[in-house]
């Protein structure tokens, strides 16, 4: 019976785990850094290789003790990592906040917990379980697990659908994604449709791109482009319309932060800041005047 218990645990960590993780939630997750992915693939190859070794030891060499110890280390290692997750910021939830569960319990804890207890039991007592039961457990676990999506409640929300996100960090373009905003905060980004309720409006960004706000580090917002001081005095209506439109024009082209590097009319900066819809504006101070 020991060899069936060991085989059951191997099916979990050497076959079921790669089946659940070789996809865009883990190995091909666009939000994971390349360094994280290499550790993930390393872990999958190592555990699966150990599983193959244990199968050979159990079924060819008839050696169960070493196989059981190795399988206990892998399943117990997962349970220990889960228990210590608060110390290093770990989580079994995906980046969108969802989690695979069975009867409300994380699927990994259920599967590895059962395997660990069965392996441990083989060392502590001689009771056995029907062989058919052991091979049904992986099928039950895979068939019964579900992904629970957290409910996002919005007070003043915006849900952007089908947007492709350009990342300047890793220079990638995401697949069509969902972005959920509540007030001034981005509360969700992911490729799976979120479970949203409350007060919000929806924007279909099909065929459009989302980027972080751009920064223009050299602007002069106090003058009216192409007009001299004299021409500004002669055309007050044009100047007023220009100043009203200027903050919106920067936003239209994606600029959310501006740095004004100097002006002879700093009082006009306050007029720009009064606009209800505008980028953030920073002023570097007036230029140094040096007499000859």
C-alpha positions as semicolon CSV with decimal commas, in nm:
position;residue;x (nm);y (nm);z (nm)
1;X;0,000;0,000;0,000
2;X;0,290;0,235;0,069
3;X;0,384;0,247;-0,298
4;X;0,033;0,361;-0,393
5;X;0,040;0,641;-0,136
6;X;0,380;0,754;-0,263
7;X;0,258;0,738;-0,623
8;X;-0,045;0,949;-0,535
9;X;0,177;1,220;-0,386
10;X;0,403;1,210;-0,694
11;X;0,102;1,259;-0,922
12;X;0,025;1,578;-0,732
13;X;0,364;1,749;-0,724
14;X;0,513;1,610;-1,048
15;X;0,210;1,614;-1,279
16;X;-0,084;1,812;-1,135
17;X;0,125;2,115;-1,034
18;X;0,290;2,159;-1,379
19;X;-0,055;2,112;-1,538
20;X;-0,190;2,399;-1,325
21;X;0,112;2,628;-1,362
22;X;0,238;2,602;-1,722
23;X;0,008;2,879;-1,843
24;X;-0,034;3,255;-1,816
25;X;-0,102;3,243;-1,441
26;X;0,255;3,131;-1,365
27;X;0,518;3,036;-1,626
28;X;0,385;3,266;-1,901
29;X;0,243;3,537;-1,675
30;X;0,317;3,870;-1,851
31;X;0,333;4,050;-1,514
32;X;0,609;3,825;-1,378
33;X;0,971;3,931;-1,425
34;X;1,202;3,697;-1,621
35;X;1,392;3,624;-1,298
36;X;1,075;3,502;-1,126
37;X;0,984;3,283;-1,425
38;X;1,321;3,109;-1,423
39;X;1,276;3,020;-1,055
40;X;0,928;2,885;-1,130
41;X;1,047;2,667;-1,419
42;X;1,344;2,552;-1,211
43;X;1,109;2,443;-0,932
44;X;0,882;2,257;-1,174
45;X;1,173;2,073;-1,342
46;X;1,331;1,984;-1,006
47;X;1,012;1,854;-0,847
48;X;0,907;1,660;-1,156
49;X;1,255;1,505;-1,187
50;X;1,244;1,398;-0,822
51;X;0,898;1,253;-0,889
52;X;1,030;1,045;-1,181
53;X;1,317;0,923;-0,963
54;X;1,074;0,824;-0,688
55;X;0,854;0,636;-0,935
56;X;1,159;0,442;-1,055
57;X;1,264;0,365;-0,698
58;X;0,913;0,251;-0,596
59;X;0,811;0,045;-0,897
60;X;1,145;-0,082;-1,028
61;X;1,374;-0,098;-0,725
62;X;1,094;-0,166;-0,477
63;X;1,244;0,104;-0,253
64;X;0,973;0,297;-0,068
65;X;1,158;0,455;0,223
66;X;1,374;0,699;0,026
67;X;1,082;0,783;-0,209
68;X;0,855;0,852;0,086
69;X;1,112;1,079;0,250
70;X;1,167;1,278;-0,072
71;X;0,791;1,311;-0,126
72;X;0,743;1,419;0,236
73;X;1,008;1,688;0,187
74;X;0,836;1,828;-0,123
75;X;0,478;1,822;0,009
76;X;0,587;1,931;0,356
77;X;0,804;2,204;0,204
78;X;0,501;2,352;0,034
79;X;0,298;2,345;0,355
80;X;0,584;2,511;0,545
81;X;0,620;2,780;0,275
82;X;0,247;2,847;0,304
83;X;0,270;2,870;0,684
84;X;0,558;3,120;0,659
85;X;0,404;3,335;0,384
86;X;0,340;3,622;0,625
87;X;0,713;3,661;0,687
88;X;0,810;3,706;0,321
89;X;0,486;3,843;0,169
90;X;0,379;3,526;-0,010
91;X;0,029;3,449;-0,129
92;X;-0,161;3,175;-0,312
93;X;-0,381;3,435;-0,481
94;X;-0,326;3,535;-0,841
95;X;-0,242;3,895;-0,932
96;X;-0,609;3,965;-1,002
97;X;-0,698;3,854;-0,647
98;X;-0,857;3,521;-0,747
99;X;-0,768;3,188;-0,588
100;X;-0,826;2,821;-0,676
101;X;-1,016;2,660;-0,389
102;X;-1,187;2,336;-0,293
103;X;-1,467;2,369;-0,039
104;X;-1,336;2,717;0,040
105;X;-0,982;2,593;0,110
106;X;-0,686;2,661;-0,118
107;X;-0,644;2,369;-0,360
108;X;-0,272;2,337;-0,284
109;X;-0,332;2,306;0,090
110;X;-0,599;2,040;0,033
111;X;-0,391;1,832;-0,211
112;X;-0,052;1,853;-0,043
113;X;-0,211;1,831;0,301
114;X;-0,377;1,498;0,215
115;X;-0,059;1,367;0,051
116;X;0,158;1,471;0,346
117;X;-0,076;1,310;0,601
118;X;-0,099;0,986;0,401
119;X;0,279;0,969;0,366
120;X;0,323;1,040;0,734
121;X;0,066;0,777;0,825
122;X;0,266;0,506;0,649
123;X;0,543;0,560;0,904
124;X;0,318;0,576;1,210
125;X;0,069;0,295;1,160
126;X;-0,012;-0,001;0,942
127;X;-0,365;0,092;0,841
128;X;-0,424;0,105;0,470
129;X;-0,670;0,261;0,228
130;X;-0,828;0,104;-0,080
131;X;-0,602;0,151;-0,384
132;X;-0,887;0,289;-0,591
133;X;-0,936;0,572;-0,340
134;X;-0,579;0,693;-0,381
135;X;-0,603;0,726;-0,759
136;X;-0,943;0,895;-0,744
137;X;-0,818;1,176;-0,520
138;X;-0,615;1,365;-0,789
139;X;-0,913;1,349;-1,026
140;X;-1,148;1,476;-0,755
141;X;-0,913;1,760;-0,665
142;X;-0,866;1,875;-1,026
143;X;-1,234;1,841;-1,112
144;X;-1,366;2,011;-0,798
145;X;-1,132;2,307;-0,777
146;X;-1,265;2,643;-0,883
147;X;-1,130;2,992;-0,918
148;X;-1,287;3,237;-0,679
149;X;-1,285;3,596;-0,798
150;X;-1,296;3,867;-0,533
151;X;-1,586;4,108;-0,550
152;X;-1,482;4,466;-0,622
153;X;-1,722;4,728;-0,485
154;X;-1,692;5,070;-0,645
155;X;-1,823;5,406;-0,524
156;X;-1,704;5,625;-0,812
157;X;-1,558;5,378;-1,055
158;X;-1,444;5,336;-1,412
159;X;-1,404;4,995;-1,576
160;X;-1,188;4,996;-1,889
161;X;-1,236;4,685;-2,104
162;X;-1,026;4,535;-2,384
163;X;-0,733;4,774;-2,337
164;X;-0,378;4,681;-2,434
165;X;-0,129;4,805;-2,176
166;X;0,219;4,920;-2,279
167;X;0,474;4,859;-2,002
168;X;0,786;5,081;-2,007
169;X;0,946;4,855;-1,741
170;X;0,976;4,540;-1,950
171;X;0,881;4,690;-2,289
172;X;0,589;4,454;-2,344
173;X;0,237;4,490;-2,481
174;X;-0,030;4,310;-2,282
175;X;-0,318;4,113;-2,428
176;X;-0,659;4,277;-2,404
177;X;-0,703;4,356;-2,035
178;X;-0,936;4,505;-1,777
179;X;-0,850;4,809;-1,566
180;X;-1,071;4,906;-1,272
181;X;-1,044;5,251;-1,116
182;X;-1,221;5,374;-0,805
183;X;-1,185;5,746;-0,740
184;X;-0,816;5,825;-0,785
185;X;-0,692;5,467;-0,733
186;X;-0,633;5,179;-0,974
187;X;-0,775;4,879;-0,786
188;X;-0,746;4,604;-1,049
189;X;-0,550;4,517;-1,362
190;X;-0,584;4,177;-1,529
191;X;-0,685;3,979;-1,836
192;X;-0,980;3,805;-1,666
193;X;-1,307;3,995;-1,633
194;X;-1,339;4,116;-1,273
195;X;-1,645;4,076;-1,054
196;X;-1,752;4,441;-1,017
197;X;-2,051;4,601;-0,850
198;X;-2,152;4,943;-0,724
199;X;-2,147;5,274;-0,912
200;X;-1,921;5,279;-1,218
201;X;-1,911;5,354;-1,588
202;X;-1,761;5,127;-1,854
203;X;-1,524;5,228;-2,133
204;X;-1,460;4,990;-2,422
205;X;-1,096;5,046;-2,520
206;X;-1,096;4,791;-2,803
207;X;-0,809;4,876;-3,040
208;X;-0,664;5,135;-2,800
209;X;-0,358;5,142;-2,578
210;X;-0,301;5,241;-2,216
211;X;0,031;5,387;-2,103
212;X;0,158;5,544;-1,780
213;X;0,126;5,922;-1,774
214;X;0,405;6,095;-1,967
215;X;0,630;6,361;-1,814
216;X;0,737;6,670;-2,007
217;X;1,041;6,797;-1,821
218;X;1,081;7,122;-2,016
219;X;0,777;7,343;-2,066
220;X;0,686;7,712;-2,040
221;X;0,314;7,735;-1,979
222;X;0,278;8,107;-1,901
223;X;0,311;8,242;-2,253
224;X;0,084;8,213;-2,556
225;X;0,269;8,025;-2,827
226;X;0,365;8,232;-3,134
227;X;0,243;8,556;-2,975
228;X;0,469;8,831;-2,846
229;X;0,379;9,027;-2,531
230;X;0,243;9,305;-2,749
231;X;0,034;9,064;-2,958
232;X;-0,106;8,909;-2,641
233;X;-0,234;9,250;-2,533
234;X;-0,388;9,305;-2,876
235;X;-0,568;8,967;-2,881
236;X;-0,706;8,901;-2,530
237;X;-0,979;8,660;-2,652
238;X;-0,724;8,439;-2,830
239;X;-0,500;8,438;-2,522
240;X;-0,792;8,347;-2,291
241;X;-0,900;8,057;-2,518
242;X;-0,539;7,937;-2,548
243;X;-0,489;7,925;-2,170
244;X;-0,818;7,743;-2,116
245;X;-0,731;7,480;-2,375
246;X;-0,361;7,432;-2,288
247;X;-0,406;7,198;-1,981
248;X;-0,651;6,980;-2,177
249;X;-0,417;6,961;-2,477
250;X;-0,132;6,825;-2,264
251;X;-0,367;6,557;-2,124
252;X;-0,497;6,473;-2,470
253;X;-0,146;6,379;-2,579
254;X;-0,079;6,174;-2,265
255;X;0,117;6,420;-2,050
256;X;0,011;6,407;-1,685
257;X;0,314;6,581;-1,531
258;X;0,482;6,904;-1,646
259;X;0,795;7,082;-1,523
260;X;0,812;7,454;-1,602
261;X;1,178;7,553;-1,616
262;X;1,132;7,923;-1,573
263;X;0,917;8,219;-1,660
264;X;0,920;8,593;-1,631
265;X;0,553;8,582;-1,531
266;X;0,528;8,330;-1,245
267;X;0,187;8,468;-1,142
268;X;0,040;8,302;-1,451
269;X;0,132;7,960;-1,311
270;X;-0,156;8,002;-1,065
271;X;-0,398;8,046;-1,355
272;X;-0,285;7,711;-1,497
273;X;-0,328;7,544;-1,157
274;X;-0,686;7,670;-1,130
275;X;-0,798;7,458;-1,426
276;X;-1,034;7,180;-1,310
277;X;-0,886;6,929;-1,557
278;X;-0,509;6,959;-1,589
279;X;-0,174;6,780;-1,552
280;X;0,034;6,816;-1,237
281;X;0,259;7,121;-1,275
282;X;0,594;7,175;-1,105
283;X;0,793;7,499;-1,123
284;X;1,172;7,498;-1,117
285;X;1,195;7,868;-1,022
286;X;1,293;8,174;-1,213
287;X;1,618;8,194;-1,406
288;X;1,923;8,358;-1,255
289;X;1,978;8,712;-1,389
290;X;2,346;8,804;-1,411
291;X;2,441;9,158;-1,499
292;X;2,735;9,230;-1,730
